[in-house]
Amino acid sequence: MSSANGDQQPVKLSLPLKYQQEIFQELRQKDELVVIARGLGLLRLVTNLLHSYDAAGNNLILLVGADERENGWIGEALAEHAAISMAPRARGLSVVNTDLMSVGTREKMYSQGGIFSVTSRILVVDLLTNLLNPETITGLVVLHADKIVATSLEAFILRIYRQKNKAGFLKAFSDNPEPFATGFSPLSTMMRNLFLRNVTLWPRFQVNVAASLEGKKKAEVIELEVPMSESMQFIQNAIMECVEVSIQELKKSNSGMEMEDWNVDSALHKQFDMAVRRQLDPIWHRVSWKTKQIVNDLTVLRGMLHTLLTYDAVTFNRHLDTILAAHSPPPGSTRQNQSPWLFLDAAHTIFDTAKRRVYTGKASQGGTEDIDALHPVLEEQPKWAVLAEVMEEIDRDLFFNPVLRDDSNGTILIMCTDGAQCRQLREYLQNMHVRPHMEQTEEDEENEHEPSANFMMRRKLREYLFWKKNFSKISAALFAENQSALNGSSSSKPGSGNSFRGKAPPNKRRRVRGGGNSGSAPSRAANGSILASADKPLEVATLMTEIRPTETESAQKEEIVADPLEDMEDYYQLYNMQDLVVIHAYDGDLDEHILEEVKPKYIIMYEPDTAFVRRVEVYRSSHNDRNVRVYFLYYGGSVEEQRYLSSFRREKDAFTKLIKEKSTMSITLTTDAHGIEDPQEAFLRTINTRIAGGGRLAATAQPPRVVVDVREFRSSLPSLLHGRSMVIVPCMLTVGDYILSPNICVERKSIKDLISSFKDGRLYTQAETMLQHYKSPMLLIEFDQNKSFTLEPFADLSGSLSSMSSSNASSDLQSKLVLLTLAFPKLRIIWSSSPYQTAEIFESLKTQEPEPDPIAAVRIGLEGGQKAEDQTFNREPQDMLRIVPGVSGKNIKHLILEMGSLKEVANATLEELDPIIGKEAGRAIHRFFNKSVLDP
């Protein structure tokens, strides 16, 4: 390899652990796929490997599959490595991630060499147009190899690369073993897609990994099992009961399916509802509405299990309000579309207990004189008190051992699930010793110094009650709008102008006559489903009085939202790392960066996370002089604990399967993208033998060619056409998506795209322009590979609100297609069940047809005097703009030239729009961007 030719300056690497050095040496010697357990430092390996090539300075290396954050991390790490190694030839990482970077700039960058992270869509076009010659590439480094399937753009890139460059290296990485262990011989299939022969597996239990991480330098871990409160336990058991019943219903309704994994344990994982949906997709149009509803419900219920443990009591109750509002039918509706779990007693327990965690009050009996007011309860999360204790313990430890004996900073790092949790913990830690001074009892005085979330919870309850009032108004307005669309007139109920204070908007519940059962617990509708409870306005008023801000609360400063930074020198200084408490959300590989930057002495894992445990192990083992104490908090007997343990088990099982498959896997001997083909056979394949009816024998030395619009590379079809030995010519087409011959032009539509282009009238314009310029215009309607080949599943996406039944909606789409064929009799419609079938259809359509001319195809549809190079390349904002009412194919160019960006169009006044596109279109655009959600 060109980088190993006796560099003058030795390359300095940062791979302190033995297993990391082994992987690196293997990667430098041969091409292979590395599957490593999460948290063992994948990006560190990648950056060291890239730096070893970068230091040589004469390589062109492409990084494929990296996302924006990974690009940032790798770029920064390469710059650091270059500075440490003092490598004068190192250039760092160049990111090519936007169409705005012109063709000339890209060509110049590629010719100079270096390391490039290019988005797949740009890279595939550059390789096909030979802007980047595959033969000049030193090698490819592929991240997220588990996502590369046969039809993906990355697999297409690797095929083009291997077809023209047999000598360059190819290294692939993945830290997600599960996808490699599902399906029939998944590992060998994946290896074939990657054009690789070797694979190395590095689970946590691998001998060298275990030896590196389990030496003398282990972190001190304090495990704290926090018992859940009684009401949390009730809610969790009730949700689990709902999940169990939902899964049993699914099994009952779909007896012919593979149901081995349909159990409560699997239901706790993110992939479960996706896996069930994937299994049901081919028969989605045949499954009952109940099954469809249950599949959606499982996602909702899994979300509730997570939010119960992470949200505070008030926010969780608010979350349940929105769920109930979304799942309840409008009043007077005869449609039985409610979720089955809402009919269970367990559902009643969930809503009732969640409300009692926030405030309580007995049901009113009779008139307004005898009102038992609602009282705030504001139950705190059990982990908060434990967190406060841990912080106190750390304070004591720092007080008695003020001088650090190692290289750590003394910083406290708190890790949790997401940003919302970070904000919640920050607010709790800031205000846990602030008391809203009211009438104090003796007990309160004793607990004066105990941490409490009362201050924060009172503020959240005030916000909740204010939110509920507005939520009712907005929902009522949206419901009235839907009703008018359904009935042709607004049908808001009499008395809907009153101020209702229910858990859900007035349209989502039925009014209870008399003073019988209108207390704080949810009641049931006539059909047995849960109805949102209605608190009486006077009761809510009393509750509001109880939680009115006290003097202490009013005196608290509001959070600084914007700081002009004017007197920065006077008031700003660097943080003293000794006093710093950093609260951060788990963020994949970037957590490694946080540990290296912050150098914490104390880590509090507020929620368990498999990968982060390993990151701490790697961090501690990599540094001799940094002691770490980890506090590991989890709710005992909770879903959180179960999910953590089962994620360990699933990863271990996946690696065990992979090790077994690797031992019995057959090796693919050829890494040629098209296999070895006899030249004579290749020539005969291009001969068209259909010579009936006086046709002539057509033999072409060139393979068939297809001109493809650059925007079509988001789909898998260009890759499949290339796989059928067709030459793909990417161009910026104004008319059509695929040009098969000088006469045949094809506009490809997926079903969702078809529905949206019918709605905004775009399809009629496209059909019109195709008819103007081509003899045989065609509309290709393409379905997904693993989904049903019918229009019925898309019923709910098409048509107006009046066509509510499935049959109406699908026939609505069909009637539009009929109207299209009546309007354009010459337009041919091709129905394709999958991209694979489309590739076959295109191949048969091209027989006996001359090859298309790319230059002529690009010129068609351009306005007089306009050149192909003048077309604007940033298409996504244009595609968004086309959907806006009032924008047509004729006036969009004027808008783009005059306005420049979507933001300007959205903010434009009628007076500004009028001279550009006319009064009618201007009014439609202005109305679209300025319409209020609350307008009926």
N, C-alpha and C positions, 0 to 999 in steps of 0.2 A: 504493500500500500504506500502511496506517495508520502504519507505523513511519517512513516517509520524510517525515512532515509537519513539517519544520523543527524538529528537536529542539533544545532550548536548549543541551544539553551535547553537544559533538561526541563521536562514538563512537571510541574508540581501539582499533585492531586490531593483532594481532601477525602480520602476513603479510609478512616481509622480502623474499621472493623474487618476481621479476617474474611468473612463471607462476602463483603462488598468488594474486596480486592480480588477474590476468586472470580466473581461474576464479571468484573471488569476485564481480567486477563482472558477469560473465555470469549468475551465479546470482541476483543481486539483480534483474536485468532480466527474466529469463524462467524458466519452468519447464523443467527438463531433467534428463536422466540423465547423471551424470558417471562415466565409467569411467577410473580412474587406475591407473598402475602401482604395485605394492606398494612401500611404503617412502617414498613421496613426500609423506607428511604428510596423509593423508585426514582424520583426526580433528581436526587443527588447523584445517582448512578448515571442518569441520562446526561446531566450537565458535565460530569467528569469525562464521560466518553466524548461528548461534543468538543470539550476543551482540548482533549488530546489530538483531535483532528484540526481544530481551529488554530492551534499553536504553530502547525506546519505552514499555514498561510496560503497553500496552493490547492486547496480543495473546494469543490462546490458540493455542499451537503444540504439536503432538504429535510426539514422536520415536518412530518405529516400527522394531522390529527390533534395538534395542541390547541387548547382553547386560549382565550385572551389572558386569563390569570396565569396560566402556565407559561405563556410567552413572556409575561412580565418577570416571573420568577427566574426562568432560564436565562433571559437577557441580563438580568442583574447578576446572577451567579457567574455567567461567562465573563462579564466585565471584571468581577472580583478576582476570578482565576487568572485572567490575563495580567492584572496588576501584580498579583502575588508571584506568578511565574516570570514576570517581566518579559513576556513574549512579544517582541516587536511586530511580528506578522499577524498576531491574533486580531480579528475584526469584530468579534462579538456576533450577536444575533440581529438579523434584519427581518422585520415582519412585513409581509405583503398580505394585507387583509382587506383591501378595498378596491372596488372597480375604478375609483377615481385616480388611482396611480396609472399613468398612461402607459401604453404599450412600449413606447421608446424607452421610458425610464426603467421599466422592468427588464427589457432586453439588455440595457447597459449594465444594470445591477448583476444580472446572471452572468454576463461575460467577465465581470471582474472577480467572480467567485466569492466564497464566504459561506456562512451558515444562514439559511433562509427558512423561516416558518411561513408557509404559504397556505391560504385557505384552499380546501380541496377543489372548489368550483373554479377558482382562478387557475390553479395548477393544471387541472385536466385540460382546460382550454389552451393554456400556454404550451403544453406538451403536444397536443394535437396539431396546433398551428405551427409547430417547430420554432416558436419564439424561444423556447428552451429546448435545446437538442438533448434528448435522453442520453446520448453517448458521452456527453461532456460531464455528466453527473458522477461525482466520486461515490456517493452512496445515499441511501435513504434511512432515516430513523423514524419509526412509526410508533406513536403512542396510542393507548386505548385499543390495542389489537383485538380485544374481545368484541368490539363493535363492528369489526370488518366482516360483513357477510358478502356473498357472491355478487349481490346487486348494488353494493355500496360504491360511492365515488372513489373511496380509498382503494378498493379492490381493482377498480378500473385504472387508477393511476399506477398501481403496482404492475398490472398487466402490460400497460404501454411501456413502462420502464424496463421490465424484464424482456419484452419482445425485442427491444432495440439495444439493450445494454446487458450483456451477460457477465461482464467483469466486475461491475460496481457492487459494493456491499449493501446488505439489507438487514437491519436489526429491528426487531419488533418487541414492544414491552406491554405488559398488562399487570395490574394489581387487583384484578377482579376474576377469581378462578371459577365462579359459579356458571357463567355462560359456556365455559369450555366443558362442562360436565352434564349438560342437558341435551337430550336428543340422541340420534343414532351416530356413533363414532364422531362426536363433535370436534375432537382435537385434530384428527386427520383431515377433516373438512376444512377447519380453520387454517391448518398448515398449507393446504392446497391453495386456499384463497390468498395466502401470504407469500406463496412461492418459496417456502422454506422447508428444510429437511430436519433441522435440529430444534429441539425444545429442551429448556432446563426449567425445573420446578424448584421453587424456594419457599416451602411453607415454614411456619414458625417452628414446627417440630423437626425440621431438617437438622442433622447433627451439628454442622458448622454454625448455623444460625443460633441454635440453642446454646452452643459453647460460647459464642461471642456475647450473648445477652445475659447469660446466667453466671457470669464470673463473680469476682469479689465486688465489682462496682455496681451493686444493685441499689435501686432507689428504696427509701424507707416508705412503706405503704401502710396507711391507717385506714382500714375499711370500716365505714359507718353505715350500719343498716338502720334506716329510719322507718319506724312503723307509720303506716297511713292512718289518717283519722278515720273514725267510725263511718262518717258520712261518705268519705272518699271510697272506703271499702264497699259500702252499699252500692254506690254509683258504678264502680268498676264491675262488681258481680252482675249488676243489672245489664250493663252494656255487653258483657261476655255472654249473658243469657240470650240477648238479642242477636249477637253474632252466631251463636250456636243454632238458634231456631232458623236464622236466615240460611245457614249452610244446609241444614236438613231440608228446608223447602227447596233449595237449589237441586239437591240430590234427588228429591222426590220427582221434581218436574223434568229432570234431564237424565233419565235412567241409563241412556245408552252411552254416556260420556266416560272418559277415563277419570276416575274420582279418587285415586290413591292419595293425592295431596290435598284433597278438600277437607281440611280439619281445622280446628280452632287454633292450633299451634302455627300452622302455615298462614292463617288469616291475619296474624299480627305483623306480617312483613309487607313492605310496600309492593312487592311484585305480585302478591296473591290476586288482587282484583284484576291486574293486567293479564295474569296467566289464565284466569277463568274467562275473561273477555276474549282472549286469543283463541281459547278452545271453542268458544261459542260463535266466533265470527263467521265461520262458513255456513252456519245455520241460523244466523241472527234474525233473518226475516221469518223464520218458522217458530222461534221461541215466543212464549207468551209475554204479555206486558209485565206480568208479575216477575218473571225471571229477569227481565231487563231492569226492573225497578230494584230487585234484590242485589244485582251486580253493582249498581250505583250506591245502594245503601251500605254495602260492605266497606266502600271507600269512606263514606261519612262516619260509620261507626268506628272504623280504625282511627280516623282523625280525632274522634271524641275521646278515645282511650289515651291518645297522646296529650291532648289539650287538658284533660282532667289533671294530669300530673305536672304540666308545665304552666298553665294559666292560673292566676289567682281566682278566688271564688266568684268575684263580680264579673271578671272577663269571661269566665267559663259559662256563667249564667247567660251573659249577653250572646255568646257563641251559640248556645242552645236556642235562644230566641230566634236567631236568624235561620237555624236549621228547621225549627218548627214552622216558621213563616214560609219557608221554601217548600216544605213537604205537605202543607195543608191546601186543600182545594179551595177555590173561591166559593162564597156563599151561593147556594142555589145550584151548584154544579152537580150534574148527575153522573159525571165521569168517575169511575172507580179507580183512580190513579194514585191512591195513597199507599205509602210504604207499609208493607205487612208488619214491620216491627213496631209501628205506632199503635197497633191494636193490642199489644202485650201489656200485662201488668207491670213488667219490668220497665217499660217506657214511662209509665206513670211514676215509678220509683225514681227514675233518672231526673225527670223534670221537677218533681216535688222536692226531692232531697237537695238538688242543686239550688233551688230557690230558698230553701230553709237555711242553706249555708250563708246566704246574703242577708235576708231579713225574715222575720216571722210575724204572725198576727193571726188572731182567730177570725173566723168568718163572721161577718156582721149579721145580726138578726133583726130584720125589720128596718125601721126608719133611721134617719141620720142622727138622732139623738144618741142612740146606743152604738157608738162606733168604738171598737177596740182598735186602737191605732197600730200601724205596723212598726216594729222595732228593729233597728239594725243589729245583725248578729256578726257579720264580717269575719267568718272563720279564716284563720291564717293557714298557709301551707306548712306542714310539719317540718319541711327541710329548712325553712327560714330560721327557725330557732336554733337548729343544729349548725347552720352556717354562721350565725352570730357567735355561738359557743366556740367554733373552730377559729374564728377571727380573734376572739378573746385569748384563746390558747396561744395563737401565733404571736399576738402582742406581748404576752407574758414571756414567751420564748425569746423574742427580740430584746425585751427589756433586760433579761438576765444574761443574755449572750449578745451584747451590742456589737462586738467586733466580729466580723465575718472571717472565718479561718480558711475560706476557699475563694474561688473565682466567681461565685454566684453573686447576684446583685442584692439579694434580700427582698426582691419584689414578690408580691403575692399574685399568682395568676389563677383566675377563676374561669373554668371552661364550662360552657353550657350549649344547648342545642342551636338556638337561633338568635337573631337580633332583638326580637321582642322580649325574650327571656333575659338578655343582657340588660335591657332598659329597666325591666322589672327589678332585677337584683341590684342595679346601681341605685335606683330610687329607694329600695328597702334599706340598703347599707347607709345611704345618706341621711335617712329620716328615722332610723329605728330607735333613736333616743329622743326624738321630738315628741312631746305630748300635746294633744289638743286640749289645753287646760279647761276642764269643765268642773262640775261639783265633784270633789274628790272624796272617796271613802277611805277608811283606814287601810283597807286592802290595797287600794291604788297607791297609797303613799309607800307601803312596804315594797311594792313592785316598781317603784319609781325608776330604778336603774336597770330593770329588766328590759331587754330589747322587745319592741312591739311594732307591728305593721299598722296599727290603728290609724295613724295619720294618713298613710298612703291609701289604705282601704276606704277611708271616709271620702277622700278626694275621688277615688274611682267610682264610688257609689253615686256621688253627685253627678259625675260625668255620665254614668249609665242612665240615670233617670232623665237627664237632659237629652241624651241620645235616643232614648225610647220614644220620647215625644216627637222628635223629628223623623225618626224611622217610620212611625205611624203615618205621618203626613206624606212622606215620599212614596211609601207603599200604596197609600190610598190613591195618590195621583197616578202612579203607574198602572194600578189596577183599573182605574176609571178609563185610562187610555186604551187598555186592552179590551175592556168591555165595549167601548165604542167601536173598536175595530171588529169585534165579534158580532155585535147586534146592530151596527149601523147607527147607534145612538148611545149617548152616555147613560148608564143605568145605575148610577150611584144610589144607594138606599136612602130613604128619608131619615133624617137625623144624623147623616154621616158628617155633618159639620161640627158635631159636638167634640169636646176634647176627651178622647178615650185614652186610658193609661193601661192598656193591656200589655201582655208580654209580646204580643205580635200585633200587627196592624189590624184595624177594625174589620177589614175585608177578609181577614184570615180566621175569624172566629164567629160563632153565633152568639147573639145577645141572650142572656139568661133572664127570663121574665121573673119578677118578684125578687125577694131578697134571699131566696133559698140557698143556693150553693155558689155564691160569688166571692169566695174568700181567696186565700193565696194559693191553694193547690189547684193544679190543672183539673178540669172536668172532662167528661167524655161526650162526644157527639152522638147523635141517634144511631150512627152505624158502628159505634164502639171505639172510634179512634180518639186520640188525645186532642183536647182543645186547649188553646192558650188560656191561662187564667186572667181574670180581669180585676185589677186592684181598683177600688173606688177612688175617684179624684180626691175626696177628702182625706182618705187614708194616706195616699201618696203625699198630700200636702203636709200631713203630720210627720211623715217620715222625713220629708225635706227639711222641716223645722228642726228635727232632731240632729240632722247631720249638717246644719248650716255652718259655714266656716267660723271657727272661734278666732279670737284675737291672735293667738299663736299661729294658726294656720294662715290667716291673712297676712301676717308679718313675714312669712317665708318668701324668699325671693323666687321669682319665676325663673324657669330654665332659660339660659341665654340661647337665643335662637340664631341671631346674626351679630357678629362682632366686626365693626369697621376696621379694627387693628390700627387705629391712628397713633396711639401712644405706645407702640409696641416695645420700644427700648426701655421705657420707664417701668412698665408693669410686667413684662414677660421675662421668664428665665427658664432654663432647662429643668425638667423634673429631677428631684432627688430620687434616684431609683430605690433607695432604701425605704421610702415612705409610700411607694406606689402600689396601688391595687389595680391590676389590669383585668377587666372582664371581657372575655372574647368568646365568639361562637366557634364551634368545630367547623373547620374549613378545609378538610381534605389534606393534601400534601403541604398546603401553606401553613399548617400548624407547626411543622418542623421549623419553618422560618421564624415563627413567633418565639419558639423555645430558644433558638439561637440568638435572636435579637434581644429578648427580654432577660434571658439568663435567670429564671426565677429560682428562689430558694424553696418556696412553698407553692404547690399546685393543688387547687381544690377542684376535683372533677365533680361538678354539681350533678351531672348525669353520666352514666357509664357509656363508654365508647370504645369498641374493640381496637380500632386503629390507633386511637390516641394513647392507649395503654402501651402499645408497642413503640410509638414515637418517643414516649418518655424513656422506655428501656434503651432504645437506640441512642437517645440524647445522653443519658447517664453513662452508658458504656463507652461512648465516644470521647468523654471528657474525664480525665483522672481527678481533676480538682474542682468539680462542681457537685456538691451534695444536694440532693433533692428530697423533700418530704412531700408525699402525695396523700391527700385526703380523698377517699373514694366514697362518694355518697350515693346511696340508692334506696328506693322504697322497697322494704322487705315484702315478699309475697305479691309483688305488683307485676303488671304487664311489662314494665320497664326492665325488671330483673330477668323475666322470662325471655324477652326479646334479645337482651344482651347475651344470655347463655345460648340461645338457639342460633344467634349469628355466628358464634364460635363454632358450634356444632356443624352448621351448614358449610362453613369454609373448610373445616377439617374433612368433612365427607367429600366435598368437591375435589380437594387435593388428593384424597385417597383414590377416588375414581380416576383422576388424571394419571396418577402414578401407575395404576393398573393398565389403563389404555396405552400409555407410553410403552409399557413392557411388551404389549402384543401388537403394536401398531405397525402396519405395513408402510414401507418408505416409498414416497413418490420419487422415482428415479429422475424424471425430467423436470427441470424448472423452466422449460421453454413455455412462453405464454400461449402458444398455439399447438404445442406438441410438435413432434418431428414429422413433417409431411413431405412426401415425394414430390419434386417439382412438376413431374408429369401429371400427377393427380391434381395438383393445384391448378394446372392449366386446364385440365378437363373439367374441373369444377366451374370454371368461368364460361364454358361452352353451353349455350342454350340449346337443348336438344328438341325443344317443342317447335317442330318445323311443319306441322300439319297446315293444310289450306294454302299451300304455295309459299309459306314463309321461308326465309333463308336461314342457313346455319350461321349463327352469330357467335364468333369467338373473339373474346377481348383478352389481351394480355394483362389488362389492368383489373384489379378487383372492383366490385361495385362501390359506388360512392353515394353518400347521403349528405345533404347540406342541412345542418341543425342550428336552430336559434340558440344563442349562448344562454338564454334564460332556462332552456330545457334541461340543462345539466343538473338541475335540482332533482330530476327524476332518474330512474334507473334504466330507462329505455336506451339512451345513447350507449351505455356500457354493454347492453345486451346485443345491440346492433353491431358494435365493434367485435364482440365475441363471435359473431357470425361472419367474420372476415370481411366486413364492410369498412370502407374508409370513411371516417367521420370528419366532416369539414365544419368547424364551428364558425358561425357568422352572426352579425347583428341584423336579423331579418325584420323588416317592417310588416311584411305580409306572410302569414303562415308560420308554422313551427318546424316542419320537416319538408324539404323539397326533395322528392324521390327522382324526378325527371323534369325536363323543361315544361312538361304538361301537368304533372301531378304535384299538387300542393296539399299538405295535410295540416289541419289545426287540431292539436291534441288537447282533450279536456278530461280531467278527472271528474267524478260525479259532483263533488263539492264546487269545483271550478265552473262546471256546466250550470249549476243552479245559480251561482252568483252572477255569471255572465248573462244569464237570461234575465235576472232581476234588473241589472243596470243597463241592459240593451247592448252590451258590448259585442255579444255574439252576432247580432244582425249586421253590425258595422263590419266585423271581421269576414262574415260570409260574403258581404257585398264586395269588399276589396279583393277577395280571392277570386270571385267570379269575373271581375274586371280584367285580371292579369293571367289567369290560368284556365286551360280547357277543362281539366278534371279536378275541381276543388273537392276536398273530402274533409268531413268532420269525424275525428276518431274519438269515440267515447270509451275510456279505459277504466276498468274496475281494478280493485286491488287483488293481489295474488291470492291471499288467504281469506278473502271475504266472499260473501254470496254474490252470484252473478245475476242480480236482480235490482230493480229500482226501489223496492219496498223499504229496505232499511233506511233509506234517505228521505222517507216520507216527511219526517218532522222538520227537515231542513228546507223543504221547498214549499212554494205556494204561499197564500195569505193565511192569516189567522183563522179565517172562516173554514178552511179545509182542514179540520182538526183530525178526521179519521185517516188511518193509514191509506186506505184505498183511494180516498179523495185526493190525497196529496200526491201519490204516485201517478194517478191519472192526470193530475194538474201538470206535472212535469211532462208526461207523455203528450198532453194536448199542446203544450208549447213546442215540443219537437215536431208535431204534425203541422202546426202553423209555420214553423221554420221551413219545412220541406215544401209547403204550399207556396211560401213566399219565394223560395229559391229551388225550383224543380231540378236544376242541374247539380245541386249539392248532393254528394253521396255520403251516407252515414255508415261508418264502420263500428261494429260493436266488438270489443275485445275483453276477454275475461281476466287478462293479466298482461304485464309488459312482455312476458315470454311469448304469448300468442301474437302480440302486436309485432314483435320482431319477425315472426314467421310470416305474418300478413304482408309486412313491408317487403320481405324477400320475394314473395310471389308477385307482388304488384310491380316490382322492378324488372321482371322478366320481359324481354322483347322491347324494353324502353331504353332510349339513349340516356347517357349520364347527364346529370344537371350541371349547369355552369354556376359556380359560387358567385362570381362577380355580377352576373346578370340577376341572380336571386337577390343580392343585396340592393341592387339599384331599383328593383321593382318596388313601387310604393313610396319612394322618396320624392319630395316635392322638387319641381324644376330648379335646376342649378345647384341643388344640395348634394354634397359629396357624402360617400359612406363614412369617411373619417370624421365628418362634422357631427355625427349623431352623438347624443349625450349618452354616457356609459352608465350613470347611476340609475338603474331601472326601478329599484324598489320604491322610492318615493313617487315615481311616475305611476307605477301600478296602483299604489294607494290612492293617488289623485284621481285615477280613472273611475274609481268606485263612487266618488262624491257626486251627488245629483247635480246636474247642470254641466258637468264636464263631459265632452264628447271627443272623439278622435280628431275632429277638425279644430276645436279650439284649445286643446291641451298644449299644443306647441307654443301658441301665443302666451298662454299662462306661464309656461316654464321659462320662456325667454324674458318676460316682463317681471315676473315675481322672484324667480330664483330658488325659493324653498317653500316647503309645505307650511312652515310657520307664517311666512308672509301672506300666503293665500288665506290661511285661517284668520289672520288678524286684519285682513283688508276690509275697507268700508265699501258700501255700494257705489259710492262716487269713484273709487279707485278701480273697481271691477268693471263698471259700465263701459268705459272706452276700450277695454281690452277684449271682452267677449260678448258684450251686448247686455241689454237690460234683463231679459228673461233668465238667461243662464246665470248672470251675476246675482240676481235675486235668489235663485235656487241655492247657489253656493253659500251666500251670506246667511240664508235661513238655516241651512244645515249646520254651519259652525256655531251659530248663535242661539240655537234652540235650547231652552232650559229643560232639565229633567222633570221639573215640577209642573210644566205646562200640560194641560189636559190634551 
